[in-house]
Amino acid sequence: MAELNEVIHQTVRLRIVSALAALEADARVDFTYVKNLLKLSDGNLGAHLLKLEEAGYLVQEKTFVERKPRTYLHLTIEGRKAFRLHVAALKEILGQP
């Protein structure tokens, strides 16, 4: 039986990874967009992003746009693979192909 990914399985992180996995592989999205999409606080989102980044599943790119700090997010190849395997494990548990 396939195993669930303990990093991704946590509810908020699963929602974050799901949202990012829905994008094109080379797409990146703004921190504020994800925060608003998932209705999270800055601190809550930041803590979960750090866990995903430490696992090698996510990259945070910090830059400035019109002299204002911006953080862009995207999944790594490893993050996309981990998400696919996690989804496969969930489907196996549910008895779905």
Secondary structure, DSSP 4 states (H G I P E B T S, - for coil): -PPP-HHHHSHHHHHHHHHHHTS-TT--EEHHHHHHHHT--HHHHHHHHHHHHHTTSEEEEEEEETTEEEEEEEE-HHHHHHHHHHHHHHHHHHT--
